[in-house]
Amino acid sequence: MKLWAGRFQKETDTLVNDFNSSIGFDARLYQQDIRGSIAHAAMLGKQGIIEEHEAEKIIEGLKAILADIEDGKVEFSMDNEDIHMNIEAMLTQRIGDAGKRLHTARSRNDQVAVDTRLYVKEEIPAIIKQVLDLEQVLVKKAEANLDTVMPGYTHLQRAQPTTFAHYMMAYANMFKRDVTRLEDCLARLDECPLGAGALATSTYPVDRFQTAHALGFHKPTDNSMDSVSDRDYAIELMADLSILMMHLSRFSEEIVLWCSWEFKYVDLDDAYSTGSSIMPQKKNPDVAELVRGKTGRVYGALVTLLTMMKSLPLAYNKDMQEDKEAIFDAIDTVELCLPVFAAMVDTLTVRPKNMAKAAAGGFINATDCADYLTKKGLPFREAYMIVGRLVNMCIKSGDTLDTLTLKDFRAISSLFDEDVYDALALKTCVNERKVYGGPAKESVQKQIELIRQFVGEHTK
């Protein structure tokens, strides 16, 4: 019998029952649901809303159900629609009428709200830990490649010289912001909706501060209608996870390029690559490609929640049942991607010679050549034009700026001298960029230290 059967004269149609049911996906909330119910029962007993001995019996029954679920002894029923009704039905079957008192001063609206918040509240720290693990891998790779010069790119064209360490720290700073975004989201959702009821609390003297603190929340939510009718914390989390996956996807794209024969800046470990069923020479960057592809699933979760909520009147609407599959899938996807991505980066082999060879071409020291002239008193725009003429001359002759003779340089400008070759050396170009945040070795070492400090502060 349905828990709402008193109002209805007919049984729910089988198609409607299946369509309406969420137990197929919200069963994973069983721990959170039981925790919330235990806190609610304890509060009911303390407030004298139900007898203390009934509250104790309910709590004992809930703990036994939790143990049985963990041991695989429980089979959930589609007839009971969702995880909340399944557990309540089991409880009543086991302990009798006392189980029917559990739902006093509570609605499934605030029940599902607290379950989902508890779930998200537990998963965010797990994701943060995975991001911090990736940060440690990036620090390790950066420290090993402080002198590994490579081209930096704009428009995917070789632009200026940098180092592989500087590159790693660029992504490390992106992931650092991802951590702080997740922390901000966690702080904002740290309010407990339990006790809000269907939308207007209860005539019973419930103590929402007791249940909030019992469940580890900072405080109860301030408005009961808001408590059950918004999912902005979940939308915020989906946005944060989408940004995180975007960063992983960009990094994946770099790796796909870098391990191609056209670049060959890195080699992926065999354990994090796959082969072809027909081409024996192939070594495919499937991990990076899958991370890039799975980013779309997380974006989809964000759009799902935004679309679901965009026209809903207050307070609860059944549409909101659609939040959980999107939330679960996004969290599962991120938690699947992060550790395998970190392992792939950790085990890849850097090819400094190939990077140096690429850096030697493409005139990526052209800006440094212009800077050389400006330091000798020439306005930058004039220096820019002179170096442009030099580059054009090199393209026609097949030279690089480094291979031009001093006579060639002076044919364009008398300001060039023997010291131009030191100024154009790639390591000079990199290590003279000592500006805070730049690619010079001492600057990157500072960046590494800041990331290491950040990780340390978050792993105490």
Secondary structure, 3 states (H helix, E strand, C coil): CCCCHHHCCCCCCHHHHHHHCCHHHHHHHHHHHHHHHHHHHHHHHHCCCCCHHHHHHHHHHHHHHHHHHHCCCCCCCHHHCCHHHHHHHHHHHHHCHHHHCCCCCCCHHHHHHHHHHHHHHHHHHHHHHHHHHHHHHHHHHHHCCCCCEEEEEECCEEEEEEEHHHHHHHHHHHHHHHHHHHHHHHHHCCEECCCCCCCCCCCCCCCHHHHHHHCCCCEECCCHHHHHHCCHHHHHHHHHHHHHHHHHHHHHHHHHHHCCCCCCCEECCHHHCECCCCCCCCCECHHHHHHHHHHHHHHHHHHHHHHHHCCCCCCCCHHHHHHHHHHHHHHHHHHHHHHHHHHHHHHCEECHHHHHHHHHCCCCCHHHHHHHHHCCCCCHHHHHHHHHHHHHHHHHHCCCHHHCCHHHHHHHCCCCCCCHHHHHCHHHHHHCCCCCCCCCHHHHHHHHHHHHHHHHHHCC
